[in-house]
Amino acid sequence: MLKRPAPQPTATDDSAPRDEALRERVRTIIEDVRARGDEAVREHSQLFDGWAPESFRLRPDEIERIVATVGEQALADIRFVQSQVRAFAEHQRESMRDIEVETLPGVRLGHRHVPIDAVGAYVPGGRYPLTASAHMTIVTAKVAGVPRVAAATPPIRGEIPAPTIAAMHLAGADEIYLLGGVQAVAALAAGTESIGSVDLLAGPGNAYVAEAKRQLFGEVGIDLFAGPTEILVIADEHADPFVVAVDLLSQAEHGPDSPAVLITTSATLADAVIAHVDELLPGMPTADFAGPAWRDHGAVVVVDSVDEAYALADTYASEHVQVLTAQPRRALDRMRNYGALFLGEGTCVSYGDKVIGTNHVLPTKGAARYTGGLWVGKYLKTVTYQEVTDPAASAQLGEVCGRAARVELFEGHARSGDVRAAKYGETALEWTDHARS
């Protein structure tokens, strides 16, 4: 039973032309930065942010002066949250061990987790200066062992966002650039005269930044293809409808295209949640975002059982899934497709976004079907190595390699196996007269 359906796209939807125009604008900026370097970066920064200093990189003394303007309580809170993020990332890193196994006598195979050399961390500004994104992208990269983290954030209406700079600095950024938008991620990816190129881009951003990361993927790695923030709440008759309504709106305020979905086993709760949202929404300072999000992308679905709710939620593969049921931990066994689970009324998606320590850079638009979110492992390359020290084992592998390669018509591969089968065993080299010493 659908209490409040989410609208479907119509034939008059003009998003495709808008998307094409956005893609072309982003492509033009990237190519300009690639061709003209710092000059192009400065022009685009002036155009979009009214910001064109002599150097976009902040000097250590400038950073120190900016951090000194941030209140002690704000700095204490930043340090607390970063300690939470760091602790969880360290536990994740400890779970990833290097291995070496002997699969045959004298045949050793192994893998190692090697940090990426250089990462570009983008921390959004604009209406919402996402200070927490500095924790998620920079702290996690440094725990992974990344030697160089270059972080960028835009000025906000011509002003320096001091709390964001403080968060970037305390997180361990090696370079901090007061630079935003497509020009920032393009400069980090391609490199300019004053900004060294990186190997991976991480961090959320607006539609232009997301499109820039998409176009640059392949030239550099990226964390995720990010879309609008999503929340899905699973609730039974035991849930507090007021809490559900508040939590739905907490994520709807991210933007007018942020989906907010409730799946519940109780029609009574569904009606109560809708009533609370209608009551709370007009008074929200962020109603200009949350209102359209709820109107155009909100949905309330009533189902017959909690198991049906879990199954339906898996089809959404939502970024954030909040479980407000009598037995919330059952979701750990019943669900597979989500960016992050929030179990029980004692936690909420906002904790994940801001304070609790798990990473808030998560898959959207159904990507949770095939990937998780940003974590310490994203900054590591799992690389393998092989070593054969037993001559008999090399001869055995050489014989099998020769036969297997010829099935695939790879004669060169086969001969690499043949020479070892001959050198370390008794097999003759029938394709050459070369005498081995």
DRENDO-1510 file (C-alpha; in Angstrom, 1 decimal, always signed):
<recs>
REC; n; res; u; v; w
REC; 1; MET; +0.0; +0.0; +0.0 .
REC; 2; LEU; +1.5; +3.3; -1.1 .
REC; 3; LYS; +0.4; +6.2; +1.2 .
REC; 4; ARG; +2.4; +8.9; -0.6 .
REC; 5; PRO; +3.9; +7.9; -3.9 .
REC; 6; ALA; +7.1; +9.5; -5.2 .
REC; 7; PRO; +6.3; +11.3; -8.5 .
REC; 8; GLN; +7.6; +9.6; -11.7 .
REC; 9; PRO; +9.4; +11.4; -14.5 .
REC; 10; THR; +7.2; +12.8; -17.2 .
REC; 11; ALA; +7.6; +13.3; -20.9 .
REC; 12; THR; +8.1; +17.0; -20.4 .
REC; 13; ASP; +11.1; +16.4; -18.1 .
REC; 14; ASP; +13.9; +18.6; -19.4 .
REC; 15; SER; +16.7; +17.2; -17.3 .
REC; 16; ALA; +18.5; +15.7; -20.3 .
REC; 17; PRO; +19.3; +19.0; -22.0 .
REC; 18; ARG; +20.3; +20.5; -18.6 .
REC; 19; ASP; +22.6; +17.6; -18.0 .
REC; 20; GLU; +24.2; +17.9; -21.4 .
REC; 21; ALA; +24.8; +21.6; -20.9 .
REC; 22; LEU; +26.4; +20.8; -17.5 .
REC; 23; ARG; +28.6; +18.1; -19.0 .
REC; 24; GLU; +29.8; +20.5; -21.7 .
REC; 25; ARG; +30.5; +23.3; -19.3 .
REC; 26; VAL; +32.5; +21.0; -17.1 .
REC; 27; ARG; +34.5; +19.6; -20.0 .
REC; 28; THR; +35.4; +23.1; -21.2 .
REC; 29; ILE; +36.7; +24.1; -17.8 .
REC; 30; ILE; +38.8; +20.9; -17.5 .
REC; 31; GLU; +40.3; +21.3; -20.9 .
REC; 32; ASP; +41.1; +25.0; -20.2 .
REC; 33; VAL; +42.8; +24.1; -16.9 .
REC; 34; ARG; +44.7; +21.3; -18.7 .
REC; 35; ALA; +45.8; +23.7; -21.5 .
REC; 36; ARG; +46.5; +26.9; -19.5 .
REC; 37; GLY; +47.2; +25.8; -16.0 .
REC; 38; ASP; +47.3; +28.4; -13.2 .
REC; 39; GLU; +46.1; +31.1; -15.5 .
REC; 40; ALA; +42.9; +29.3; -16.3 .
REC; 41; VAL; +42.4; +28.2; -12.6 .
REC; 42; ARG; +42.7; +31.9; -11.6 .
REC; 43; GLU; +40.2; +33.1; -14.2 .
REC; 44; HIS; +37.6; +30.5; -13.4 .
REC; 45; SER; +38.0; +31.1; -9.6 .
REC; 46; GLN; +37.5; +34.8; -10.2 .
REC; 47; LEU; +34.4; +34.1; -12.3 .
REC; 48; PHE; +32.7; +31.6; -10.0 .
REC; 49; ASP; +33.9; +32.6; -6.5 .
REC; 50; GLY; +35.3; +36.1; -6.9 .
REC; 51; TRP; +38.6; +34.8; -5.7 .
REC; 52; ALA; +42.0; +35.2; -7.4 .
REC; 53; PRO; +44.8; +35.5; -4.9 .
REC; 54; GLU; +48.5; +35.4; -5.9 .
REC; 55; SER; +48.6; +31.9; -4.5 .
REC; 56; PHE; +45.7; +29.5; -3.8 .
REC; 57; ARG; +47.9; +27.4; -1.5 .
REC; 58; LEU; +47.8; +28.6; +2.2 .
REC; 59; ARG; +51.2; +29.1; +3.8 .
REC; 60; PRO; +51.8; +27.5; +7.3 .
REC; 61; ASP; +51.7; +31.0; +8.9 .
REC; 62; GLU; +48.4; +31.7; +7.2 .
REC; 63; ILE; +46.9; +28.4; +8.3 .
REC; 64; GLU; +48.0; +29.1; +11.9 .
REC; 65; ARG; +46.5; +32.5; +11.8 .
REC; 66; ILE; +43.2; +31.2; +10.4 .
REC; 67; VAL; +42.9; +28.4; +12.9 .
REC; 68; ALA; +43.5; +30.9; +15.8 .
REC; 69; THR; +40.2; +32.6; +14.8 .
REC; 70; VAL; +38.2; +29.5; +15.5 .
REC; 71; GLY; +36.6; +29.2; +18.9 .
REC; 72; GLU; +38.0; +26.7; +21.4 .
REC; 73; GLN; +34.7; +24.7; +21.6 .
REC; 74; ALA; +34.6; +24.4; +17.8 .
REC; 75; LEU; +38.2; +23.2; +17.8 .
REC; 76; ALA; +37.6; +20.7; +20.6 .
REC; 77; ASP; +34.6; +19.3; +18.7 .
REC; 78; ILE; +36.7; +19.0; +15.5 .
REC; 79; ARG; +39.3; +17.1; +17.5 .
REC; 80; PHE; +36.7; +14.8; +19.1 .
REC; 81; VAL; +35.1; +13.9; +15.8 .
REC; 82; GLN; +38.4; +13.3; +14.1 .
REC; 83; SER; +39.5; +11.1; +17.0 .
REC; 84; GLN; +36.3; +9.0; +16.3 .
REC; 85; VAL; +37.0; +8.8; +12.6 .
REC; 86; ARG; +40.6; +8.0; +13.1 .
REC; 87; ALA; +40.0; +5.3; +15.6 .
REC; 88; PHE; +37.5; +3.5; +13.4 .
REC; 89; ALA; +39.8; +3.9; +10.3 .
REC; 90; GLU; +42.7; +2.4; +12.3 .
REC; 91; HIS; +40.6; -0.6; +13.2 .
REC; 92; GLN; +39.7; -1.0; +9.6 .
REC; 93; ARG; +43.3; -0.8; +8.6 .
REC; 94; GLU; +44.3; -3.4; +11.1 .
REC; 95; SER; +41.7; -5.8; +9.6 .
REC; 96; MET; +43.6; -5.7; +6.3 .
REC; 97; ARG; +46.6; -7.8; +6.7 .
REC; 98; ASP; +49.3; -8.7; +4.2 .
REC; 99; ILE; +49.5; -12.4; +3.4 .
REC; 100; GLU; +52.0; -14.8; +2.0 .
REC; 101; VAL; +51.2; -18.5; +1.4 .
REC; 102; GLU; +53.0; -21.5; +0.0 .
REC; 103; THR; +50.7; -23.1; -2.6 .
REC; 104; LEU; +53.2; -25.7; -3.8 .
REC; 105; PRO; +56.7; -26.5; -2.4 .
REC; 106; GLY; +58.8; -23.5; -3.1 .
REC; 107; VAL; +55.9; -21.5; -4.7 .
REC; 108; ARG; +55.1; -18.4; -2.6 .
REC; 109; LEU; +52.2; -16.1; -3.4 .
REC; 110; GLY; +51.3; -13.0; -1.5 .
REC; 111; HIS; +49.6; -9.6; -1.4 .
REC; 112; ARG; +50.4; -6.3; +0.2 .
REC; 113; HIS; +48.3; -3.3; +0.8 .
REC; 114; VAL; +50.3; -0.3; -0.5 .
REC; 115; PRO; +49.1; +3.3; +0.1 .
REC; 116; ILE; +48.4; +5.5; -2.9 .
REC; 117; ASP; +51.1; +8.2; -3.4 .
REC; 118; ALA; +49.0; +11.3; -3.6 .
REC; 119; VAL; +45.3; +12.1; -2.9 .
REC; 120; GLY; +43.2; +15.2; -3.6 .
REC; 121; ALA; +40.6; +15.8; -1.0 .
REC; 122; TYR; +37.7; +18.1; -1.9 .
REC; 123; VAL; +35.8; +19.7; +0.9 .
REC; 124; PRO; +32.6; +21.5; -0.3 .
REC; 125; GLY; +31.7; +25.1; +0.6 .
REC; 126; GLY; +28.8; +27.1; -0.7 .
REC; 127; ARG; +25.6; +27.1; +1.4 .
REC; 128; TYR; +26.8; +24.1; +3.4 .
REC; 129; PRO; +30.5; +24.2; +4.3 .
REC; 130; LEU; +30.9; +20.5; +5.0 .
REC; 131; THR; +33.6; +20.6; +7.6 .
REC; 132; ALA; +33.0; +16.9; +8.4 .
REC; 133; SER; +34.1; +16.0; +4.9 .
REC; 134; ALA; +37.6; +17.0; +5.9 .
REC; 135; HIS; +37.5; +14.3; +8.6 .
REC; 136; MET; +36.2; +11.7; +6.3 .
REC; 137; THR; +38.6; +12.2; +3.4 .
REC; 138; ILE; +41.8; +13.5; +5.0 .
REC; 139; VAL; +41.9; +11.6; +8.3 .
REC; 140; THR; +41.1; +8.3; +6.6 .
REC; 141; ALA; +43.8; +8.8; +3.9 .
REC; 142; LYS; +46.5; +9.6; +6.5 .
REC; 143; VAL; +45.5; +6.5; +8.5 .
REC; 144; ALA; +46.0; +4.5; +5.3 .
REC; 145; GLY; +49.5; +5.9; +5.0 .
REC; 146; VAL; +49.1; +8.3; +2.0 .
REC; 147; PRO; +52.2; +10.4; +2.0 .
REC; 148; ARG; +50.7; +13.4; +0.3 .
REC; 149; VAL; +47.1; +14.7; +0.8 .
REC; 150; ALA; +46.3; +17.9; -1.1 .
REC; 151; ALA; +43.1; +19.4; +0.2 .
REC; 152; ALA; +40.9; +22.1; -1.5 .
REC; 153; THR; +37.9; +24.0; -0.3 .
REC; 154; PRO; +36.3; +27.1; -1.8 .
REC; 155; PRO; +36.0; +30.6; -0.3 .
REC; 156; ILE; +32.4; +31.3; +0.8 .
REC; 157; ARG; +31.2; +34.6; -0.6 .
REC; 158; GLY; +34.7; +35.9; -0.7 .
REC; 159; GLU; +35.5; +34.9; +2.9 .
REC; 160; ILE; +37.9; +32.2; +4.3 .
REC; 161; PRO; +35.9; +29.4; +5.9 .
REC; 162; ALA; +38.0; +29.2; +9.0 .
REC; 163; PRO; +36.4; +26.1; +10.7 .
REC; 164; THR; +36.9; +24.1; +7.4 .
REC; 165; ILE; +40.5; +25.2; +7.2 .
REC; 166; ALA; +41.0; +24.2; +10.8 .
REC; 167; ALA; +39.5; +20.8; +10.2 .
REC; 168; MET; +41.7; +20.2; +7.1 .
REC; 169; HIS; +44.8; +21.2; +9.0 .
REC; 170; LEU; +44.0; +19.1; +12.1 .
REC; 171; ALA; +43.1; +16.2; +9.9 .
REC; 172; GLY; +46.7; +16.2; +8.6 .
REC; 173; ALA; +46.4; +17.7; +5.1 .
REC; 174; ASP; +49.9; +18.3; +3.6 .
REC; 175; GLU; +48.7; +21.1; +1.4 .
REC; 176; ILE; +45.6; +23.3; +1.7 .
REC; 177; TYR; +44.3; +25.2; -1.3 .
REC; 178; LEU; +41.6; +27.9; -0.9 .
REC; 179; LEU; +40.0; +26.9; -4.3 .
REC; 180; GLY; +36.7; +25.3; -5.3 .
REC; 181; GLY; +34.6; +24.0; -8.0 .
REC; 182; VAL; +35.6; +22.2; -11.3 .
REC; 183; GLN; +38.7; +24.3; -11.5 .
REC; 184; ALA; +39.9; +22.8; -8.1 .
REC; 185; VAL; +39.4; +19.2; -9.0 .
REC; 186; ALA; +40.8; +19.7; -12.5 .
REC; 187; ALA; +43.9; +21.3; -11.2 .
REC; 188; LEU; +44.4; +18.5; -8.7 .
REC; 189; ALA; +43.9; +15.8; -11.3 .
REC; 190; ALA; +45.9; +17.4; -14.2 .
REC; 191; GLY; +48.4; +19.4; -12.2 .
REC; 192; THR; +49.4; +23.0; -12.9 .
REC; 193; GLU; +52.5; +25.1; -12.5 .
REC; 194; SER; +51.8; +25.5; -8.7 .
REC; 195; ILE; +49.6; +22.5; -7.9 .
REC; 196; GLY; +51.0; +19.0; -8.2 .
REC; 197; SER; +48.8; +16.3; -9.7 .
REC; 198; VAL; +47.3; +13.6; -7.5 .
REC; 199; ASP; +46.4; +9.9; -8.2 .
REC; 200; LEU; +42.9; +9.8; -6.6 .
REC; 201; LEU; +40.2; +12.4; -6.0 .
REC; 202; ALA; +37.9; +12.0; -2.9 .
REC; 203; GLY; +35.1; +14.0; -1.4 .
REC; 204; PRO; +31.6; +15.2; -2.2 .
REC; 205; GLY; +30.6; +18.3; -4.1 .
REC; 206; ASN; +27.8; +19.8; -6.1 .
REC; 207; ALA; +26.7; +18.5; -9.5 .
REC; 208; TYR; +29.5; +20.3; -11.3 .
REC; 209; VAL; +32.2; +18.8; -9.0 .
REC; 210; ALA; +30.6; +15.3; -9.3 .
REC; 211; GLU; +30.6; +15.6; -13.1 .
REC; 212; ALA; +34.2; +16.8; -13.1 .
REC; 213; LYS; +35.2; +13.7; -11.1 .
REC; 214; ARG; +33.2; +11.5; -13.6 .
REC; 215; GLN; +35.0; +13.0; -16.6 .
REC; 216; LEU; +38.4; +12.7; -14.9 .
REC; 217; PHE; +38.0; +9.1; -13.8 .
REC; 218; GLY; +40.5; +7.0; -15.5 .
REC; 219; GLU; +43.1; +9.7; -15.6 .
REC; 220; VAL; +42.9; +9.5; -11.8 .
REC; 221; GLY; +40.9; +7.3; -9.5 .
REC; 222; ILE; +37.9; +8.6; -7.6 .
REC; 223; ASP; +36.1; +7.5; -4.4 .
REC; 224; LEU; +32.5; +7.3; -5.8 .
REC; 225; PHE; +30.2; +8.7; -8.4 .
REC; 226; ALA; +28.2; +10.8; -6.0 .
REC; 227; GLY; +24.5; +11.9; -6.4 .
REC; 228; PRO; +22.0; +13.6; -4.1 .
REC; 229; THR; +21.9; +12.4; -0.5 .
REC; 230; GLU; +19.3; +9.8; +0.3 .
REC; 231; ILE; +17.6; +8.5; +3.4 .
REC; 232; LEU; +15.3; +5.5; +3.8 .
REC; 233; VAL; +13.7; +4.7; +7.2 .
REC; 234; ILE; +12.3; +1.3; +8.1 .
REC; 235; ALA; +9.8; +1.6; +10.9 .
REC; 236; ASP; +7.3; -0.7; +12.7 .
REC; 237; GLU; +4.5; +0.2; +15.0 .
REC; 238; HIS; +6.9; +0.7; +17.9 .
REC; 239; ALA; +8.6; +3.7; +16.3 .
REC; 240; ASP; +8.1; +7.2; +17.4 .
REC; 241; PRO; +6.5; +9.0; +14.4 .
REC; 242; PHE; +7.8; +12.4; +15.5 .
REC; 243; VAL; +11.4; +11.0; +15.5 .
REC; 244; VAL; +10.8; +9.5; +12.1 .
REC; 245; ALA; +9.6; +12.8; +10.7 .
REC; 246; VAL; +12.5; +14.7; +12.1 .
REC; 247; ASP; +15.0; +12.2; +10.8 .
REC; 248; LEU; +13.5; +12.2; +7.3 .
REC; 249; LEU; +13.7; +16.0; +7.1 .
REC; 250; SER; +17.2; +16.0; +8.5 .
REC; 251; GLN; +18.4; +14.6; +5.2 .
REC; 252; ALA; +15.9; +16.3; +2.9 .
REC; 253; GLU; +17.5; +19.6; +3.8 .
REC; 254; HIS; +20.7; +18.5; +1.8 .
REC; 255; GLY; +19.0; +19.6; -1.4 .
REC; 256; PRO; +15.8; +19.8; -3.4 .
REC; 257; ASP; +16.5; +16.5; -5.1 .
REC; 258; SER; +17.3; +14.4; -2.0 .
REC; 259; PRO; +15.0; +11.4; -1.6 .
REC; 260; ALA; +13.4; +10.8; +1.8 .
REC; 261; VAL; +11.6; +7.5; +2.0 .
REC; 262; LEU; +9.7; +5.7; +4.8 .
REC; 263; ILE; +8.8; +2.0; +4.6 .
REC; 264; THR; +6.6; +1.0; +7.5 .
REC; 265; THR; +4.4; -1.8; +8.7 .
REC; 266; SER; +1.9; +0.6; +10.3 .
REC; 267; ALA; -0.6; +2.7; +8.4 .
REC; 268; THR; -1.2; +4.6; +11.6 .
REC; 269; LEU; +2.4; +5.5; +11.9 .
REC; 270; ALA; +2.6; +6.5; +8.3 .
REC; 271; ASP; -0.3; +9.0; +8.7 .
REC; 272; ALA; +1.3; +10.4; +11.8 .
REC; 273; VAL; +4.7; +10.9; +10.2 .
REC; 274; ILE; +3.2; +12.7; +7.2 .
REC; 275; ALA; +1.3; +15.0; +9.7 .
REC; 276; HIS; +4.4; +15.7; +11.6 .
REC; 277; VAL; +6.4; +16.5; +8.5 .
REC; 278; ASP; +3.6; +18.9; +7.3 .
REC; 279; GLU; +3.8; +20.6; +10.7 .
REC; 280; LEU; +7.5; +20.8; +11.0 .
REC; 281; LEU; +8.5; +21.7; +7.5 .
REC; 282; PRO; +7.2; +25.3; +7.2 .
REC; 283; GLY; +9.3; +26.3; +10.3 .
REC; 284; MET; +12.6; +24.8; +9.1 .
REC; 285; PRO; +15.3; +27.4; +8.2 .
REC; 286; THR; +16.2; +25.0; +5.4 .
REC; 287; ALA; +12.6; +24.6; +4.1 .
REC; 288; ASP; +13.6; +25.9; +0.7 .
REC; 289; PHE; +15.6; +22.7; +0.2 .
REC; 290; ALA; +13.8; +20.3; +2.4 .
REC; 291; GLY; +10.3; +21.3; +1.1 .
REC; 292; PRO; +10.9; +20.5; -2.6 .
REC; 293; ALA; +12.8; +17.3; -1.6 .
REC; 294; TRP; +9.9; +16.0; +0.4 .
REC; 295; ARG; +7.3; +17.1; -2.2 .
REC; 296; ASP; +9.1; +15.7; -5.3 .
REC; 297; HIS; +11.2; +12.9; -3.9 .
REC; 298; GLY; +9.5; +11.8; -0.7 .
REC; 299; ALA; +7.6; +8.6; -0.4 .
REC; 300; VAL; +5.8; +6.7; +2.4 .
REC; 301; VAL; +5.1; +3.0; +1.7 .
REC; 302; VAL; +3.1; +0.7; +4.0 .
REC; 303; VAL; +3.9; -3.0; +3.8 .
REC; 304; ASP; +2.6; -6.1; +5.6 .
REC; 305; SER; +5.7; -7.2; +7.5 .
REC; 306; VAL; +9.2; -6.1; +8.6 .
REC; 307; ASP; +10.7; -8.8; +6.3 .
REC; 308; GLU; +8.8; -7.3; +3.4 .
REC; 309; ALA; +10.2; -3.9; +4.4 .
REC; 310; TYR; +13.7; -5.2; +4.4 .
REC; 311; ALA; +13.2; -6.8; +1.0 .
REC; 312; LEU; +11.7; -3.6; -0.5 .
REC; 313; ALA; +14.5; -1.5; +1.1 .
REC; 314; ASP; +17.0; -3.6; -0.7 .
REC; 315; THR; +15.5; -2.7; -4.0 .
REC; 316; TYR; +16.1; +1.0; -3.3 .
REC; 317; ALA; +19.8; +0.3; -2.3 .
REC; 318; SER; +19.7; +3.6; -0.4 .
REC; 319; GLU; +22.7; +5.6; +0.8 .
REC; 320; HIS; +21.4; +5.7; +4.4 .
REC; 321; VAL; +19.0; +3.2; +5.9 .
REC; 322; GLN; +17.7; +3.9; +9.4 .
REC; 323; VAL; +16.0; +1.0; +11.1 .
REC; 324; LEU; +13.5; +1.9; +13.8 .
REC; 325; THR; +11.9; -1.4; +14.7 .
REC; 326; ALA; +11.6; -3.6; +17.8 .
REC; 327; GLN; +14.6; -5.7; +16.7 .
REC; 328; PRO; +16.7; -3.4; +14.5 .
REC; 329; ARG; +19.8; -5.8; +14.4 .
REC; 330; ARG; +17.8; -8.2; +12.3 .
REC; 331; ALA; +18.5; -5.9; +9.4 .
REC; 332; LEU; +22.2; -7.0; +9.5 .
REC; 333; ASP; +21.1; -10.5; +8.5 .
REC; 334; ARG; +18.2; -9.6; +6.2 .
REC; 335; MET; +19.6; -6.7; +4.2 .
REC; 336; ARG; +22.4; -6.5; +1.6 .
REC; 337; ASN; +22.0; -3.3; -0.4 .
REC; 338; TYR; +22.8; -0.1; +1.6 .
REC; 339; GLY; +25.5; +2.5; +2.0 .
REC; 340; ALA; +25.3; +2.5; +5.8 .
REC; 341; LEU; +22.8; +1.1; +8.4 .
REC; 342; PHE; +21.7; +3.0; +11.5 .
REC; 343; LEU; +20.2; +0.6; +14.0 .
REC; 344; GLY; +17.7; +1.8; +16.6 .
REC; 345; GLU; +16.4; +5.1; +17.8 .
REC; 346; GLY; +19.6; +5.8; +19.7 .
REC; 347; THR; +21.5; +6.6; +16.5 .
REC; 348; CYS; +20.6; +8.5; +13.4 .
REC; 349; VAL; +22.0; +9.4; +9.9 .
REC; 350; SER; +23.1; +12.8; +11.2 .
REC; 351; TYR; +25.4; +11.0; +13.6 .
REC; 352; GLY; +27.0; +9.2; +10.7 .
REC; 353; ASP; +27.3; +12.5; +8.8 .
REC; 354; LYS; +28.9; +14.5; +11.6 .
REC; 355; VAL; +30.2; +12.8; +14.7 .
REC; 356; ILE; +30.1; +9.0; +15.2 .
REC; 357; GLY; +33.2; +7.9; +13.2 .
REC; 358; THR; +32.1; +5.9; +10.3 .
REC; 359; ASN; +32.7; +7.5; +6.9 .
REC; 360; HIS; +29.9; +9.6; +5.4 .
REC; 361; VAL; +31.0; +9.4; +1.8 .
REC; 362; LEU; +28.6; +6.7; +0.6 .
REC; 363; PRO; +27.1; +5.3; -2.6 .
REC; 364; THR; +23.9; +6.9; -4.0 .
REC; 365; LYS; +21.6; +6.3; -6.9 .
REC; 366; GLY; +21.5; +2.5; -6.3 .
REC; 367; ALA; +25.3; +2.1; -6.4 .
REC; 368; ALA; +25.0; +0.3; -3.0 .
REC; 369; ARG; +24.1; -2.7; -5.1 .
REC; 370; TYR; +27.7; -3.1; -6.0 .
REC; 371; THR; +29.9; -1.0; -3.8 .
REC; 372; GLY; +30.3; +0.3; -0.3 .
REC; 373; GLY; +31.4; +3.8; +0.7 .
REC; 374; LEU; +34.7; +5.5; +1.2 .
REC; 375; TRP; +37.0; +3.8; +3.8 .
REC; 376; VAL; +40.6; +3.3; +4.6 .
REC; 377; GLY; +40.9; +0.5; +2.0 .
REC; 378; LYS; +40.0; +2.9; -0.8 .
REC; 379; TYR; +43.4; +4.6; -0.3 .
REC; 380; LEU; +45.3; +1.4; -0.5 .
REC; 381; LYS; +46.3; -0.7; -3.6 .
REC; 382; THR; +46.2; -4.4; -3.0 .
REC; 383; VAL; +49.1; -5.7; -5.0 .
REC; 384; THR; +50.3; -9.3; -5.5 .
REC; 385; TYR; +53.7; -10.9; -5.8 .
REC; 386; GLN; +54.9; -14.4; -6.8 .
REC; 387; GLU; +58.1; -16.3; -6.1 .
REC; 388; VAL; +59.2; -19.8; -7.2 .
REC; 389; THR; +62.3; -21.1; -5.5 .
REC; 390; ASP; +61.9; -24.8; -6.1 .
REC; 391; PRO; +63.2; -26.0; -9.5 .
REC; 392; ALA; +60.9; -29.0; -9.6 .
REC; 393; ALA; +57.9; -26.7; -9.0 .
REC; 394; SER; +59.0; -24.3; -11.7 .
REC; 395; ALA; +59.3; -27.2; -14.2 .
REC; 396; GLN; +55.9; -28.5; -13.3 .
REC; 397; LEU; +54.3; -25.0; -13.7 .
REC; 398; GLY; +56.2; -24.6; -17.0 .
REC; 399; GLU; +54.8; -27.7; -18.5 .
REC; 400; VAL; +51.2; -26.8; -17.5 .
REC; 401; CYS; +51.7; -23.2; -18.7 .
REC; 402; GLY; +52.9; -24.4; -22.1 .
REC; 403; ARG; +49.8; -26.5; -22.6 .
REC; 404; ALA; +47.4; -24.0; -21.2 .
REC; 405; ALA; +48.8; -21.1; -23.3 .
REC; 406; ARG; +48.7; -23.1; -26.6 .
REC; 407; VAL; +45.0; -23.9; -26.0 .
REC; 408; GLU; +44.6; -20.1; -26.1 .
REC; 409; LEU; +47.0; -19.8; -29.1 .
REC; 410; PHE; +49.5; -17.7; -27.1 .
REC; 411; GLU; +52.7; -19.3; -28.4 .
REC; 412; GLY; +54.9; -16.7; -26.8 .
REC; 413; HIS; +53.4; -17.4; -23.4 .
REC; 414; ALA; +53.8; -21.1; -23.9 .
REC; 415; ARG; +57.5; -20.7; -24.7 .
REC; 416; SER; +58.1; -18.8; -21.4 .
REC; 417; GLY; +56.8; -21.9; -19.7 .
REC; 418; ASP; +58.7; -24.3; -22.0 .
REC; 419; VAL; +62.1; -22.8; -21.2 .
REC; 420; ARG; +61.6; -23.4; -17.5 .
REC; 421; ALA; +60.2; -26.9; -18.0 .
REC; 422; ALA; +63.4; -27.6; -20.0 .
REC; 423; LYS; +65.9; -25.8; -17.7 .
REC; 424; TYR; +64.6; -27.2; -14.4 .
REC; 425; GLY; +63.2; -30.5; -15.7 .
REC; 426; GLU; +63.7; -33.0; -18.5 .
REC; 427; THR; +61.4; -31.5; -21.2 .
REC; 428; ALA; +63.0; -30.8; -24.6 .
REC; 429; LEU; +62.6; -27.5; -26.4 .
REC; 430; GLU; +61.2; -28.7; -29.7 .
REC; 431; TRP; +60.7; -25.2; -31.2 .
REC; 432; THR; +64.5; -24.2; -31.1 .
REC; 433; ASP; +67.9; -25.6; -31.6 .
REC; 434; HIS; +69.3; -23.3; -28.9 .
REC; 435; ALA; +71.5; -25.3; -26.5 .
REC; 436; ARG; +71.2; -24.4; -22.9 .
REC; 437; SER; +74.3; -24.4; -20.8 .
</recs>
